[in-house]
């Protein structure tokens, strides 16, 4: 498991049918992520923020440096049966996304995010991440703020595009209540059911063939944060909506 990495993330909002066509075109250049295979997998994330929602407003205000702290789980069957979790610090510096994470039993992950540093961390790298999480929790008085929940299909590049990862997030839901990452509850839909969020993630440059594919489908970059959009929807905070401008119509000419 890669525990630290830097990369660029490009985000788009496309229709379900457009995503289906893009996925078909990707098959000649990528392969399905080994964890999800052809069917994909569920992703549930619990985001933490300060009483003044500093992480939320840093994104809304477009600050060059901003962070998020979250617990993320990948339930295979029942959500309440999840036993392990990722604790992640996701940080953006200008256009570069940096992520640091460690895997823990869910109970320990939740305890760590209360600011407790008595969780047994044997690995030095994981220990550094744990200490940073605890520092942020204590310094900013972080607490659970919002949950996002969606189905992801992920594809990874081959030998010559090893850093490439393309994901499609469907049925993106969110809530600001029942803030337990392993608890089922009713969610608000972030997007209409026929839209999804596509992300292109690369270590350096986007491959030429991927650039051509994006142009063929007229994909337009979006400033999308599922956490911020979800929190704004759940708490009725008036900010710029998630979808700004036209979304590509799969019926248009893209030949």
C-alpha positions, 0 to 999 in steps of 0.5 A: 500500500502506498502511504504517501504520494504527490499527484495532480487531480483533474475533475469533470462532471459527465453524464452516465452514458458519457461515462460508459462510453469513456470507460469503453475507450479506456479499456485499450489503455488501462485496466480495472483497479485490482481492488474493485475489478469490473464492478467497482466498489463502495467508498464511504468517507467521514470528514472532520472540520473545525467549529468554524469549518476552516477546511470547508471555507479554505476550498470555497475561498480557493486558498492555494494551501488547504487540507482535509482530514478523513476516515475512509472505509471500503465496505464489501458487504454490510457497512456495519461489518467494516472493521478496518479504515484508512485515516488520511490527510489530503493536502493541496499546495497550488495544483499538487495534491499530497496525501498521507494515510495509514490503515488501522482497525476502525475503532483505533482510527476513530480514537486517533481522530479524537486526538488520542495518541495512545494508538499503537503505531509500530511503523515510523512512517505511520507514526508520523502520520498519526502524530500529524492527525493528532496535532491537527485534531487538537490544534483545530478542535476537529470533529466529524462534519460530513459523510460522503458515500458513493460507488466508484469504478476505477482504472489504472494505467499500464506500463507506460502510464504507471501513475495514471488513475481514472475514477468514476463516482456514481450515486454520490450521497452526503449527510451531516447527521448520523456521523458514524462511518460504519452506520447506514443512514439516509443521504442527500444526492449530490448530483442528479442520478444521471451524472457522475464525477470523473477524476483523472489523476497523474503523477506528472503529465496527462498522457496524450491519448487521455488528453485527446479522449477528454477533448473528444468528449468535450470534458470541461474541468470543474472545481469539485469537492465532494466534501464541500458540496455535500456539507453545503447541501446538508447544512444549506450553506449558500455557496457556488453550486457543484455544477457550474455551466453546461454538462456534456450531452452524450447525444452530441457529436463527439466523433 
